[in-house]
Amino acid sequence: MPFSVNAFNNVCAEHILKIKPLSVLDIGPGEGKYGKLVKSIYPDTVIDGVEPEWEWVGKFSLIKTYNELIHSTAEEFFKQDLTHKYDLIIMGDVIEHMFLNDAIGVVDAACYKGKHIMLIWPTNLPQDEEHGRTLEMHKSNIFISDLSRFNVLHYTKLFMGYNSGGVPWYMNYCLIGGHTLAPQNYALKEFL
């Protein structure tokens, strides 16, 4: 699905305001929700997108929001592009579509390319392929403990309901400081 749940729009906007990004990489923009959010706050920000489902580029007119669009999965993008750096990398509803080790590897690679990494993902929400799109399948159930190796600046989760098996499912939001962000450049309390 190219759409994201609206669970953390306000906290995303607050953090974007505090980060003041000049450059953003949106991994898996889908309909372009996070690109549009950034542009609504900072219209001059340069935003690139990495989208594996190329159909969404035309369907949602992503070229109107994004400066550059790359047709790739996150895993392949981070293997190939080692030069670009960003103030903010956003992965909204992306990491659950990878196997856990791949998701951790992608977040780690993002920490080298970005000063801040914004993650939004569901927990306890199984999903199979949709309309023949195997990339839509949820392949891992990621918890904040899986991200404990990173510099977590902010984390929150929100109860969303019960999945088809009767298990509570949640949306998670996490802001991570990248490996190149010097500690004096942020204060943890700014993001609480």
Secondary structure, 3 states (H helix, E strand, C coil): CCCCCCCCHHHHHHHHHHHCCCEEEEECCCCCHHHHHHHHHCCCCEEEEECCCCHHHHHCCHHHCCCEEECCCHHHHHHHCCCCCEEEEEEECCHHHCCHHHHHHHHHHHHHHEEEEEEEEEECCCCCCECCEHHHCCCCCCCHHHHCCCEEEEEEEEEEEECCCCCEEEEEEEEEECCCCCHHHCCHHHHC
